[in-house]
């Protein structure tokens, strides 16, 4: 049996075809990758536009209401609360008073759980709906003491 060496061995074993297929696969992968990278800014802009639209929608939803109608609605909601829920709202105000001016909502929930408040989630939701607890521009929340006193009458 003769051993074959060099370029003849590559030709005899279909090495040129295998090399061509490998080069084609690598080149195609690089072209696809460069196309994806070249169009990535469009995808990111689309994602950013979607989050801006969501933020605008959320802000319009919360600020687009007539404040007089909002206060009437909130007053109705607060009047429809049970005595236990009203007490929970007042206890939440005490917890918020011990926190920073800009506070994290999960921290308030955790403190309410530690304090073993009844209906703490309902109370926090009522405070959010009424605007007593409102978002700031940095992802935290603020307590509106004047609104709380006005709406809860304490």
TIRO-2110 file (N, C-alpha, C; in Angstrom, 1 decimal):
// TIRO-2110
0.8, -1.2, 0.0, N, 1, A
0.0, 0.0, 0.0, CA, 1, A
0.9, 1.2, 0.0, C, 1, A
0.6, 2.1, -0.9, N, 2, A
1.3, 3.4, -1.0, CA, 2, A
0.8, 4.4, -0.1, C, 2, A
1.6, 5.1, 0.6, N, 3, A
1.2, 6.3, 1.4, CA, 3, A
1.3, 7.5, 0.5, C, 3, A
0.3, 8.3, 0.7, N, 4, A
0.2, 9.5, -0.1, CA, 4, A
0.5, 10.7, 0.8, C, 4, A
1.3, 11.6, 0.3, N, 5, A
1.7, 12.8, 1.1, CA, 5, A
1.4, 14.1, 0.3, C, 5, A
1.4, 15.2, 1.0, N, 6, A
1.3, 16.5, 0.4, CA, 6, A
-0.1, 16.9, -0.2, C, 6, A
0.0, 17.7, -1.3, N, 7, A
-1.2, 18.2, -1.9, CA, 7, A
-2.0, 17.0, -2.5, C, 7, A
-1.4, 16.0, -3.0, N, 8, A
-2.1, 14.9, -3.5, CA, 8, A
-2.9, 14.2, -2.5, C, 8, A
-2.5, 14.1, -1.3, N, 9, A
-3.2, 13.5, -0.2, CA, 9, A
-4.5, 14.3, 0.2, C, 9, A
-4.3, 15.6, 0.1, N, 10, A
-5.5, 16.5, 0.4, CA, 10, A
-6.5, 16.3, -0.7, C, 10, A
-6.1, 16.2, -2.0, N, 11, A
-7.0, 16.0, -3.1, CA, 11, A
-7.7, 14.6, -3.0, C, 11, A
-6.9, 13.6, -2.7, N, 12, A
-7.4, 12.3, -2.6, CA, 12, A
-8.5, 12.1, -1.5, C, 12, A
-8.4, 12.9, -0.5, N, 13, A
-9.4, 12.8, 0.7, CA, 13, A
-10.5, 13.9, 0.7, C, 13, A
-10.7, 14.5, -0.5, N, 14, A
-11.6, 15.6, -0.6, CA, 14, A
-11.4, 16.7, 0.4, C, 14, A
-10.1, 17.0, 0.7, N, 15, A
-9.7, 18.0, 1.6, CA, 15, A
-10.0, 19.4, 1.1, C, 15, A
-9.9, 19.6, -0.3, N, 16, A
-10.2, 21.0, -0.8, CA, 16, A
-11.7, 21.3, -0.6, C, 16, A
-12.6, 20.3, -0.8, N, 17, A
-14.0, 20.6, -0.7, CA, 17, A
-14.4, 20.8, 0.8, C, 17, A
-13.8, 20.1, 1.7, N, 18, A
-14.0, 20.3, 3.1, CA, 18, A
-13.5, 21.6, 3.6, C, 18, A
-12.3, 22.0, 3.1, N, 19, A
-11.8, 23.4, 3.4, CA, 19, A
-12.7, 24.5, 2.9, C, 19, A
-13.2, 24.3, 1.6, N, 20, A
-14.1, 25.3, 1.1, CA, 20, A
-15.4, 25.4, 1.9, C, 20, A
-16.0, 24.3, 2.3, N, 21, A
-17.2, 24.3, 3.1, CA, 21, A
-16.9, 25.0, 4.4, C, 21, A
-15.8, 24.7, 5.0, N, 22, A
-15.5, 25.3, 6.3, CA, 22, A
-15.3, 26.8, 6.2, C, 22, A
-14.6, 27.2, 5.2, N, 23, A
-14.4, 28.7, 4.9, CA, 23, A
-15.7, 29.4, 4.7, C, 23, A
-16.6, 28.7, 3.9, N, 24, A
-17.9, 29.3, 3.6, CA, 24, A
-18.8, 29.4, 4.9, C, 24, A
-18.7, 28.4, 5.7, N, 25, A
-19.5, 28.5, 7.0, CA, 25, A
-19.0, 29.6, 7.9, C, 25, A
-17.7, 29.7, 8.0, N, 26, A
-17.1, 30.8, 8.9, CA, 26, A
-17.4, 32.1, 8.3, C, 26, A
-17.2, 32.3, 7.0, N, 27, A
-17.5, 33.6, 6.3, CA, 27, A
-19.0, 34.0, 6.5, C, 27, A
-19.9, 33.0, 6.2, N, 28, A
-21.3, 33.3, 6.4, CA, 28, A
-21.7, 33.7, 7.8, C, 28, A
-21.1, 33.0, 8.7, N, 29, A
-21.3, 33.4, 10.1, CA, 29, A
-20.9, 34.8, 10.5, C, 29, A
-19.7, 35.1, 9.9, N, 30, A
-19.2, 36.5, 10.2, CA, 30, A
-20.0, 37.6, 9.5, C, 30, A
-20.5, 37.3, 8.3, N, 31, A
-21.4, 38.2, 7.6, CA, 31, A
-22.7, 38.4, 8.4, C, 31, A
-23.3, 37.3, 8.9, N, 32, A
-24.5, 37.4, 9.6, CA, 32, A
-24.3, 38.2, 10.9, C, 32, A
-23.2, 37.9, 11.6, N, 33, A
-22.8, 38.6, 12.8, CA, 33, A
-22.6, 40.1, 12.6, C, 33, A
-22.0, 40.5, 11.5, N, 34, A
-21.7, 41.9, 11.2, CA, 34, A
-23.1, 42.6, 10.9, C, 34, A
-24.0, 41.8, 10.2, N, 35, A
-25.3, 42.4, 9.9, CA, 35, A
-26.1, 42.7, 11.2, C, 35, A
-26.1, 41.7, 12.1, N, 36, A
-26.8, 41.9, 13.3, CA, 36, A
-26.2, 43.0, 14.1, C, 36, A
-24.9, 43.2, 14.2, N, 37, A
-24.3, 44.3, 14.9, CA, 37, A
-24.6, 45.6, 14.2, C, 37, A
-24.7, 45.6, 12.9, N, 38, A
-25.0, 46.9, 12.2, CA, 38, A
-26.4, 47.3, 12.4, C, 38, A
-27.3, 46.4, 12.7, N, 39, A
-28.7, 46.7, 12.9, CA, 39, A
-29.1, 46.8, 14.4, C, 39, A
-28.2, 46.5, 15.2, N, 40, A
-28.5, 46.5, 16.7, CA, 40, A
-29.0, 47.8, 17.2, C, 40, A
-28.5, 48.9, 16.7, N, 41, A
-29.0, 50.2, 17.1, CA, 41, A
-30.5, 50.4, 16.9, C, 41, A
-31.0, 49.8, 15.8, N, 42, A
-32.4, 50.0, 15.5, CA, 42, A
-33.2, 49.2, 16.5, C, 42, A
-32.8, 48.0, 16.9, N, 43, A
-33.5, 47.2, 17.8, CA, 43, A
-33.5, 47.8, 19.2, C, 43, A
-32.3, 48.4, 19.6, N, 44, A
-32.2, 49.1, 20.9, CA, 44, A
-33.1, 50.3, 20.9, C, 44, A
-33.2, 51.1, 19.8, N, 45, A
-34.0, 52.2, 19.7, CA, 45, A
-35.5, 51.8, 19.8, C, 45, A
-35.9, 50.8, 19.2, N, 46, A
-37.3, 50.3, 19.3, CA, 46, A
-37.6, 49.9, 20.7, C, 46, A
-36.7, 49.2, 21.4, N, 47, A
-36.9, 48.8, 22.8, CA, 47, A
-37.0, 50.0, 23.7, C, 47, A
-36.1, 51.0, 23.5, N, 48, A
-36.1, 52.2, 24.3, CA, 48, A
-37.4, 53.0, 24.0, C, 48, A
-37.9, 53.1, 22.8, N, 49, A
-39.1, 53.8, 22.5, CA, 49, A
-40.3, 53.1, 23.2, C, 49, A
-40.3, 51.8, 23.2, N, 50, A
-41.4, 51.1, 23.9, CA, 50, A
-41.4, 51.4, 25.4, C, 50, A
-40.2, 51.4, 26.0, N, 51, A
-40.2, 51.7, 27.4, CA, 51, A
-40.6, 53.2, 27.7, C, 51, A
-40.2, 54.1, 26.8, N, 52, A
-40.6, 55.5, 26.9, CA, 52, A
-42.1, 55.6, 26.8, C, 52, A
-42.7, 54.9, 25.8, N, 53, A
-44.2, 54.9, 25.6, CA, 53, A
-44.9, 54.4, 26.9, C, 53, A
-44.3, 53.3, 27.5, N, 54, A
-44.9, 52.8, 28.7, CA, 54, A
-44.8, 53.8, 29.8, C, 54, A
-43.6, 54.5, 29.9, N, 55, A
-43.5, 55.5, 31.0, CA, 55, A
-44.4, 56.6, 30.8, C, 55, A
-44.6, 57.1, 29.5, N, 56, A
-45.5, 58.2, 29.2, CA, 56, A
-46.9, 57.8, 29.5, C, 56, A
-47.3, 56.5, 29.2, N, 57, A
-48.6, 56.1, 29.5, CA, 57, A
-48.9, 56.0, 30.9, C, 57, A
-47.9, 55.5, 31.7, N, 58, A
-48.1, 55.5, 33.2, CA, 58, A
-48.2, 56.9, 33.8, C, 58, A
-47.4, 57.8, 33.2, N, 59, A
-47.4, 59.2, 33.8, CA, 59, A
-48.7, 59.8, 33.4, C, 59, A
-49.2, 59.6, 32.2, N, 60, A
-50.5, 60.2, 31.8, CA, 60, A
-51.6, 59.6, 32.6, C, 60, A
-51.5, 58.4, 32.9, N, 61, A
-52.6, 57.7, 33.6, CA, 61, A
-52.6, 58.3, 35.0, C, 61, A
-51.5, 58.6, 35.6, N, 62, A
-51.5, 59.1, 37.0, CA, 62, A
-51.6, 60.6, 37.1, C, 62, A
-51.2, 61.3, 36.1, N, 63, A
-51.3, 62.8, 36.2, CA, 63, A
-52.4, 63.4, 35.3, C, 63, A
-52.9, 62.6, 34.4, N, 64, A
-53.9, 63.1, 33.5, CA, 64, A
-55.3, 63.3, 34.1, C, 64, A
-55.5, 62.8, 35.3, N, 65, A
-56.8, 62.9, 35.9, CA, 65, A
-57.1, 64.2, 36.5, C, 65, A
-58.3, 64.6, 36.6, N, 66, A
-58.7, 65.9, 37.2, CA, 66, A
-58.5, 65.7, 38.7, C, 66, A
-57.8, 66.6, 39.3, N, 67, A
-57.4, 66.4, 40.7, CA, 67, A
-58.7, 66.5, 41.6, C, 67, A
-59.7, 67.3, 41.2, N, 68, A
-60.9, 67.3, 42.0, CA, 68, A
-61.7, 66.0, 42.0, C, 68, A
-61.8, 65.4, 40.8, N, 69, A
-62.4, 64.1, 40.6, CA, 69, A
-61.6, 63.0, 41.3, C, 69, A
-60.3, 63.2, 41.2, N, 70, A
-59.4, 62.2, 41.9, CA, 70, A
-59.7, 62.2, 43.4, C, 70, A
-59.7, 63.4, 44.0, N, 71, A
-59.9, 63.5, 45.4, CA, 71, A
-61.3, 63.0, 45.8, C, 71, A
-62.3, 63.2, 45.0, N, 72, A
-63.6, 62.6, 45.3, CA, 72, A
-63.6, 61.1, 45.2, C, 72, A
-62.9, 60.6, 44.2, N, 73, A
-62.8, 59.1, 44.1, CA, 73, A
-62.0, 58.5, 45.3, C, 73, A
-60.9, 59.2, 45.6, N, 74, A
-60.1, 58.7, 46.7, CA, 74, A
-60.8, 58.8, 48.0, C, 74, A
-61.6, 59.9, 48.2, N, 75, A
-62.4, 60.0, 49.4, CA, 75, A
-63.4, 58.9, 49.5, C, 75, A
-64.0, 58.6, 48.3, N, 76, A
-65.0, 57.5, 48.3, CA, 76, A
-64.3, 56.2, 48.7, C, 76, A
-63.1, 55.9, 48.1, N, 77, A
-62.4, 54.7, 48.4, CA, 77, A
-62.1, 54.6, 49.9, C, 77, A
-61.5, 55.7, 50.4, N, 78, A
-61.2, 55.7, 51.8, CA, 78, A
-62.4, 55.6, 52.7, C, 78, A
-63.5, 56.2, 52.4, N, 79, A
-64.8, 56.0, 53.2, CA, 79, A
-65.3, 54.6, 53.1, C, 79, A
-65.0, 53.9, 52.0, N, 80, A
-65.5, 52.5, 51.9, CA, 80, A
-64.6, 51.5, 52.6, C, 80, A
-63.5, 51.9, 53.1, N, 81, A
-62.6, 51.0, 53.8, CA, 81, A
-63.2, 50.6, 55.2, C, 81, A
-62.9, 49.4, 55.6, N, 82, A
-63.3, 49.0, 56.9, CA, 82, A
-62.5, 49.7, 57.9, C, 82, A
-62.9, 49.6, 59.2, N, 83, A
-62.1, 50.2, 60.3, CA, 83, A
-60.7, 49.6, 60.4, C, 83, A
-60.6, 48.3, 60.1, N, 84, A
-59.3, 47.6, 60.2, CA, 84, A
-58.4, 48.1, 59.1, C, 84, A
-58.9, 48.3, 57.9, N, 85, A
-58.1, 48.8, 56.7, CA, 85, A
-57.7, 50.3, 57.0, C, 85, A
-58.6, 51.1, 57.6, N, 86, A
-58.2, 52.5, 57.9, CA, 86, A
-57.1, 52.5, 58.9, C, 86, A
-57.2, 51.6, 59.9, N, 87, A
-56.1, 51.5, 60.9, CA, 87, A
-54.8, 51.1, 60.3, C, 87, A
-54.9, 50.2, 59.3, N, 88, A
-53.7, 49.7, 58.6, CA, 88, A
-53.1, 50.9, 57.8, C, 88, A
-53.9, 51.7, 57.2, N, 89, A
-53.4, 52.9, 56.5, CA, 89, A
-52.7, 53.8, 57.5, C, 89, A
-53.3, 54.0, 58.6, N, 90, A
-52.6, 54.9, 59.6, CA, 90, A
-51.3, 54.3, 60.2, C, 90, A
-51.3, 53.0, 60.3, N, 91, A
-50.1, 52.4, 60.8, CA, 91, A
-49.0, 52.4, 59.7, C, 91, A
-49.4, 52.3, 58.5, N, 92, A
-48.4, 52.5, 57.4, CA, 92, A
-47.8, 53.9, 57.4, C, 92, A
-48.6, 54.9, 57.7, N, 93, A
-48.1, 56.2, 57.8, CA, 93, A
-47.1, 56.4, 58.9, C, 93, A
-47.3, 55.7, 60.0, N, 94, A
-46.3, 55.7, 61.0, CA, 94, A
-45.0, 55.0, 60.6, C, 94, A
-45.1, 53.9, 59.8, N, 95, A
-43.9, 53.2, 59.3, CA, 95, A
-43.1, 54.1, 58.3, C, 95, A
-43.9, 54.8, 57.5, N, 96, A
-43.2, 55.7, 56.5, CA, 96, A
-42.6, 56.9, 57.2, C, 96, A
-43.1, 57.3, 58.3, N, 97, A
-42.5, 58.4, 59.0, CA, 97, A
-41.2, 58.1, 59.6, C, 97, A
-40.9, 56.8, 59.7, N, 98, A
-39.6, 56.4, 60.3, CA, 98, A
-38.6, 56.1, 59.1, C, 98, A
-39.0, 56.2, 57.9, N, 99, A
-38.2, 55.9, 56.8, CA, 99, A
-37.6, 57.2, 56.2, C, 99, A
-36.7, 57.1, 55.2, N, 100, A
-36.2, 58.3, 54.5, CA, 100, A
-37.3, 59.0, 53.7, C, 100, A
-37.0, 60.2, 53.3, N, 101, A
-38.0, 60.9, 52.5, CA, 101, A
-38.3, 60.2, 51.2, C, 101, A
-37.3, 59.7, 50.5, N, 102, A
-37.5, 58.9, 49.3, CA, 102, A
-37.2, 57.4, 49.8, C, 102, A
-38.3, 56.6, 49.7, N, 103, A
-38.2, 55.3, 50.2, CA, 103, A
-38.5, 54.3, 49.2, C, 103, A
-38.1, 53.1, 49.4, N, 104, A
-38.3, 51.9, 48.5, CA, 104, A
-39.6, 51.2, 48.9, C, 104, A
-40.5, 50.9, 48.0, N, 105, A
-41.7, 50.3, 48.3, CA, 105, A
-41.5, 48.9, 48.8, C, 105, A
-40.6, 48.1, 48.3, N, 106, A
-40.3, 46.8, 48.9, CA, 106, A
-39.9, 46.9, 50.3, C, 106, A
-39.2, 47.9, 50.7, N, 107, A
-38.8, 48.1, 52.1, CA, 107, A
-40.0, 48.4, 52.9, C, 107, A
-40.9, 49.2, 52.4, N, 108, A
-42.2, 49.4, 53.2, CA, 108, A
-43.0, 48.1, 53.4, C, 108, A
-43.0, 47.3, 52.3, N, 109, A
-43.8, 46.0, 52.4, CA, 109, A
-43.1, 45.1, 53.5, C, 109, A
-41.7, 45.1, 53.4, N, 110, A
-41.0, 44.3, 54.4, CA, 110, A
-41.2, 44.8, 55.8, C, 110, A
-41.2, 46.1, 56.0, N, 111, A
-41.5, 46.6, 57.4, CA, 111, A
-42.9, 46.3, 57.8, C, 111, A
-43.8, 46.4, 56.9, N, 112, A
-45.2, 46.1, 57.2, CA, 112, A
-45.4, 44.6, 57.6, C, 112, A
-44.6, 43.7, 56.9, N, 113, A
-44.7, 42.3, 57.3, CA, 113, A
-44.0, 42.0, 58.6, C, 113, A
-42.9, 42.7, 58.9, N, 114, A
-42.2, 42.5, 60.2, CA, 114, A
-43.1, 43.0, 61.3, C, 114, A
-43.8, 44.1, 61.0, N, 115, A
-44.7, 44.7, 62.1, CA, 115, A
-46.0, 44.0, 62.2, C, 115, A
-46.2, 43.0, 61.3, N, 116, A
-47.4, 42.1, 61.3, CA, 116, A
-48.7, 42.9, 61.2, C, 116, A
-48.7, 43.9, 60.2, N, 117, A
-49.9, 44.7, 60.0, CA, 117, A
-50.9, 43.8, 59.2, C, 117, A
-52.1, 43.9, 59.6, N, 118, A
-53.2, 43.3, 58.9, CA, 118, A
-53.5, 44.2, 57.7, C, 118, A
-53.9, 43.5, 56.6, N, 119, A
-54.2, 44.2, 55.3, CA, 119, A
-53.2, 45.2, 54.8, C, 119, A
-51.9, 44.9, 55.0, N, 120, A
-50.9, 45.9, 54.7, CA, 120, A
-50.8, 46.1, 53.1, C, 120, A
-51.0, 45.0, 52.4, N, 121, A
-51.0, 45.2, 50.9, CA, 121, A
-52.2, 46.0, 50.4, C, 121, A
-53.4, 45.8, 51.0, N, 122, A
-54.5, 46.6, 50.6, CA, 122, A
-54.3, 48.0, 51.0, C, 122, A
-53.7, 48.3, 52.2, N, 123, A
-53.4, 49.6, 52.6, CA, 123, A
-52.4, 50.3, 51.7, C, 123, A
-51.4, 49.6, 51.4, N, 124, A
-50.4, 50.2, 50.5, CA, 124, A
-51.0, 50.5, 49.1, C, 124, A
-51.8, 49.6, 48.6, N, 125, A
-52.5, 49.8, 47.3, CA, 125, A
-53.4, 51.0, 47.4, C, 125, A
-54.1, 51.2, 48.5, N, 126, A
-55.0, 52.3, 48.7, CA, 126, A
-54.2, 53.6, 48.7, C, 126, A
-53.1, 53.6, 49.4, N, 127, A
-52.2, 54.8, 49.4, CA, 127, A
-51.6, 55.1, 48.1, C, 127, A
-51.3, 54.1, 47.3, N, 128, A
-50.8, 54.3, 45.9, CA, 128, A
-51.9, 54.9, 45.0, C, 128, A
-53.1, 54.3, 45.1, N, 129, A
-54.2, 54.8, 44.3, CA, 129, A
-54.6, 56.2, 44.6, C, 129, A
-54.5, 56.5, 45.9, N, 130, A
-54.9, 57.9, 46.3, CA, 130, A
-53.9, 58.9, 46.0, C, 130, A
-52.7, 58.5, 45.7, N, 131, A
-51.6, 59.5, 45.5, CA, 131, A
-50.9, 60.0, 46.7, C, 131, A
-51.2, 59.4, 47.8, N, 132, A
-50.5, 59.7, 49.1, CA, 132, A
-49.1, 59.2, 49.0, C, 132, A
-48.9, 58.0, 48.4, N, 133, A
-47.6, 57.5, 48.1, CA, 133, A
-47.5, 57.6, 46.5, C, 133, A
-46.5, 58.4, 46.1, N, 134, A
-46.3, 58.6, 44.7, CA, 134, A
-44.8, 58.4, 44.3, C, 134, A
-44.6, 58.0, 43.0, N, 135, A
-43.2, 57.8, 42.6, CA, 135, A
-42.5, 59.1, 42.4, C, 135, A
-41.2, 59.0, 42.6, N, 136, A
-40.3, 60.1, 42.3, CA, 136, A
-39.6, 59.8, 41.0, C, 136, A
-38.7, 60.6, 40.6, N, 137, A
-38.0, 60.4, 39.3, CA, 137, A
-36.9, 59.4, 39.3, C, 137, A
-36.5, 58.9, 40.5, N, 138, A
-35.4, 58.0, 40.6, CA, 138, A
-35.7, 56.6, 41.0, C, 138, A
-37.0, 56.2, 40.9, N, 139, A
-37.4, 54.9, 41.2, CA, 139, A
-37.8, 54.6, 42.6, C, 139, A
-37.8, 55.7, 43.4, N, 140, A
-38.3, 55.5, 44.8, CA, 140, A
-39.7, 56.2, 44.9, C, 140, A
-40.2, 56.2, 46.1, N, 141, A
-41.5, 56.8, 46.4, CA, 141, A
-41.4, 57.9, 47.4, C, 141, A
-42.4, 58.8, 47.3, N, 142, A
-42.5, 59.9, 48.2, CA, 142, A
-43.8, 59.8, 49.0, C, 142, A
-43.9, 60.3, 50.2, N, 143, A
-45.1, 60.4, 51.0, CA, 143, A
-45.6, 61.8, 51.0, C, 143, A
-46.8, 62.0, 50.6, N, 144, A
-47.4, 63.3, 50.6, CA, 144, A
-48.2, 63.5, 51.9, C, 144, A
-47.6, 64.1, 52.9, N, 145, A
-48.2, 64.2, 54.2, CA, 145, A
-49.5, 65.1, 54.2, C, 145, A
-49.4, 66.2, 53.4, N, 146, A
-50.6, 67.1, 53.3, CA, 146, A
-51.8, 66.4, 52.7, C, 146, A
-51.6, 65.6, 51.7, N, 147, A
-52.6, 64.9, 51.1, CA, 147, A
-53.2, 63.8, 52.0, C, 147, A
-52.3, 63.2, 52.8, N, 148, A
-52.7, 62.2, 53.7, CA, 148, A
-53.6, 62.8, 54.8, C, 148, A
-53.2, 63.9, 55.4, N, 149, A
-54.0, 64.6, 56.4, CA, 149, A
-55.3, 65.0, 55.8, C, 149, A
-55.3, 65.5, 54.6, N, 150, A
-56.5, 66.0, 54.0, CA, 150, A
-57.5, 64.9, 53.7, C, 150, A
-57.0, 63.8, 53.2, N, 151, A
-57.9, 62.7, 52.7, CA, 151, A
-58.3, 61.7, 53.9, C, 151, A
-57.4, 61.5, 54.8, N, 152, A
-57.7, 60.5, 55.8, CA, 152, A
-58.2, 61.2, 57.1, C, 152, A
-58.1, 62.5, 57.1, N, 153, A
-58.7, 63.3, 58.2, CA, 153, A
-58.2, 62.9, 59.6, C, 153, A
-56.8, 62.9, 59.7, N, 154, A
-56.3, 62.6, 61.0, CA, 154, A
-55.4, 63.7, 61.5, C, 154, A
END
